[in-house]
């Protein structure tokens, strides 16, 4: 009989020598955030514990995975090469666990979205979903973290959610649509238009042409710091071919809902996402006086972790949301 040696032949029963799972989780989180502190917050441990796990992993591999810089963290070439496979492996672990769960969902369905999407689009339509799916324990959360930003790890979408073991969750994300490891469904684009109260069309200097905006108050939405996420009046005036307007004049609002309330009350002209003000325009509380829109590179997406994307509650919400979005077009 030939003796078998595990290092001389590879097959499906080969005993692998793997580092501890906690060390791999710590590495993946720290590499994704490029921060031991943020990784610690995500995994509910201390930064020292994360540092210790990374040190154990580096000793196990006999190589360096991170460069510790002044107030910064950087992956070495070895760390960069290792990250995708570690992430894939952790996703596979999660998928294996998910396959063992019962096909019926028992927990909550947690839906996270930007505040303006939640208040102006989702909530007004929500009754149709809850009537059709009365057994689903729906929890709606609004957060500016559901908007892409330019910082490292800015595309992360499921961090720091207070989820229970049986919960399912989705995020309505306003961004570029690139979210690895997730199922991504386009909801709709978010072109911006100028809107105001019908009252402004009846003043001594009504809004007949784009240059007439110089006679009216401009309302500014400062909700999102990321300039890619929303246009400003400077961009709109350039598209409209209008000059000589003081773009710094007019009140600024830290909530887009407040700027629209001001527009509805006749205080001035606001820039708004066309799909999010469709209801007010249809009802006549707002009008769009000019046929000018600014196309955005960002759009709204429904984003779900691949491992939970086929859960019944998630799929029910997905089907309803995309149907509502299509009807709104």
N, C-alpha and C positions, 0 to 999 in steps of 0.2 A: 504494500500500500504506500502511495506517495504522500509524504507529509505536506500539509497545506500551510503556507506562510502568508499572513495577511498583506504583506508588502510586495508579494510577487505576482499577484493576480487581482484584477478588479472585477467585482460582480455586485449584484444587488444586495448581497448579504454581507458585504464587506464592513467590518467594524471601523468606523471613522473615529479619529481622535479629534474631538471638537472642543473649542473653548467653552466656558460656561455661558449659558443663554443670557444671563444678566449682563455679562460683559459685552455681548453682541448688541443687546438692546441699548445699553449705555452708549456704545460707539455709534449706532445708527442715529440716535436722538441728538448726540453731541455734534455729529457730522452734518445733520440736517439743519440744526440751529446755528452751527459754528459758535456754540456757547455751552460751557459746562453748566452755567447757572440756569439757562432756559431748559436744558435737558433734564436737570434736576427737578425743576418745577413740573415738567410734563410727567416724569416718572415718580413724583412724590418722594424724593430722597434729597439728600444734601449735595451741594456741589462737590464736597470732599468725597462723598461716596462715588459720584460719577468719575472723578479723577482717579480714585482707587481702582475702579473697574477698568478704566482705560489702561492704566499702568499694568494690571494683570494681563490684559489682552495683548499689549505690546510685548510683555515678557514671554507670553505663550508663543507669539509669532516671531519673536526675536527681531523686531523691526519697529520703527517709529511711525505712528499713524497721524499724529498731529504736530504742528509746530506751534509752540506757545510763544506768541508775540506779545508786545506791550498792549494790554487792553484789547487783544484780538486773538483769534484762534484760526488756524489754517490747516487744511489737510495736506499731508505729504502726497507725492505721486502714488505711493502704495495705498494710502488711505482713500484717495480718489478712485483707484482701481477696485478696491474692496467694497466700497459703499453700495453700488447697484446690486451686487449679488447678495450682500447681507440683507438689504431691504427686500429683495425678492424672496429670500429664505424666510424672513419674518412674516411676509405676506402669505407665504405658503403654509406656515404654521397656523396662522389665523384662519386660513381657508379650510385647513384640515379640521380645526376645532369647530368651525361653522358648519361643516358637513355633518357633524355628529348631533347638532341641535335639532330639536323638533321642527317640523316645517311650519307649524303655526306660531305666530308671534304672540307674546304675552305682555311685553313691556310697552313703553311709550314710543311714539314717533316724535322725535325732536327735530324741528325744522328751524334752521338758522338762516337769516337773510339780512341784507342791509336795511336800515330803518325805513328809508323812503319806499323801498319795494314792499316791505311788510305793511306799512300803513296805507299806501296809496293804491297798491295793486292786489296784494295777497288777501288781506283781511276783508275788503269789500266783497270778495268772491268766495270766502271760506265757508259760508253757510251751505253752499251747494255740495261741498265735499263732506262736511260733517253730517249732513242729512243722508248722504249715500253710504257713509262709512261710520255709523254711530258707535261701533265697537272699538274704533281706534282712539287711543288716548293721546290726543294731539297736544303738543307743547310748542308754541311759537316763541322763538328768541330773536331779537334784533340786535345786530352788532356791526359796527364799522369794520371789524376784523374780517367780515365777509366781503371785503373789497380788496383787490390786489393792491400791493404797494411795492415800492422799489427797494425795500430793505432786504438783507439776506434772509432767506426763509420766508419771504413775503407771500409765497404761494401756498403756505401751509393753511389748512382750513379746518382741521378737526382737533387742534390743540386746545387744551384747557376747557373742554366741554365737561360739565358735571353730569356724566352719564351713568346710569345704573346698568347692571350686567345684561339685562334683557332688552335694553333700549335699542331702537333703531334710529339712525339719524341721517339727515341730508342737509346740504348747504346750498342755498341759492346764492351763487357767487357772481359778483360783478368784476369781470376781469378779462384775461386773454384766452381763457378756455384750455390752457395747458396745465393739467393736474395729474401727474403720473400716479398709477396705482388706483385710479378712480374711474368710475363710469361717468362720462360727461355728456349731458344732453343740452343742446342749445335751446333756450327759452325764447328770447327775442333780442334784437338789437336795441340800442338806446340812443337814437338820434335826438338832438336837442333843438328846441324851437323857442322863439320868443312868445310869451303869453302875457295877457293883461286882462283886466276887467272890461266888459263892454262899455263901461262908463267913459273910458279914455277915448273911445271912438266918437264921442259926442261933445268933446270939449272944443274950445275956441281953436285949438291947434290939434286936430285929430290925427291919428296915426294912419295916414294915407300911403306914405312911402317910407322906406327904411331911414332916410335922412331925418324924418320927423322925430326920431327917438331923442334927438338933441334937446327937444322941448319938454322931455318927460324925465321922471326919476328912474334911474336904473337900480334894480334890486340885485344884490350880490349874494350868492350861495357859497359859504366858506366851509360847508360840511366836510368835504373831502380834501385833504392836503395834497393828494396825488393829482397832478395836473392832467395825467392821462385819463383819469376817471371822469372828468367833466370839463366842458369848455368854459371860457369866460367871455366877458363882453368884448374884450379886445379881439378875440378870434371871430366872434359873430360879426362885428363891425367890418373886419377885413373881408369876410365872405360876402357881406352885403355891399361892399364897396363904399362905405361911409367913413368920412374923416371929420375932424374938428369936434369930436365928442369927448368930454372929460370922463374917461372911464373910471376914474377914482372917486367920482361923486356918487352919492347915494348910500343908503344903509347896507350894512353887511350882516348876514345871519349865519349862526353856527348850526342851524337846522334847516334843511331844505323845505321842510313842511311849513316853517314860519315864513320863509320868503314867498311861498305860494299863497299862504293866508293873506299876506300883505298885498299880493297881486290881486287876489279875489276882492279884497276890500277897496281896490282902486288906488293904492299908494304908489304904484309904479309898474314897471315892466320887469318880468323875471325870465330867466332861461330855465327851461324844464325839460326833462326826459319825456319825449312825445308819448310813449305808452303809459307813463305814469300820470299823465294829465288828460288822458282820453275821456275819462268819465266826466270831468269838469267841463271840457269842451263840448261834449255831447249834451250836457245839461244846460249849457249857456252861461255858467258862472265865470268861465274863462273863454277867451278867444285868442286865436293866433292870427294877428293882423297881416303877417307877411308869409309868402311861400318860400321861406328860407329855412333850411335845416343844416345842422352841422353833424356829419357822420363821425361816430366815435369808434376807435379801435377796440374798446371794451364792449362787452355785451353781457347779458344775464345768462347764467348756466346753472342747471341742476347738477350738483356734484355729489356722488355717493361712493363710499369705499367699495371696491370690487367685491370684497368678501361678504358684504351684507346687501349688495345691490338687488339680489333676487328675493329678499324677504317679502312676504305678502304685503305688509303695511307699506313698505317702501315702493313696491311696484304699483300699488293702488294709488298712492299719492303721485307717483310719476305720471301715470296714465292720465289722471285728472288734470295735473298742472299743464302738461303739454297740450291737452285738448283745450283748456281755457286760453292758453297763449295763442293757439292757432285760431280760435274763434275771435280773439281780439285783433287779429291782423286784418 
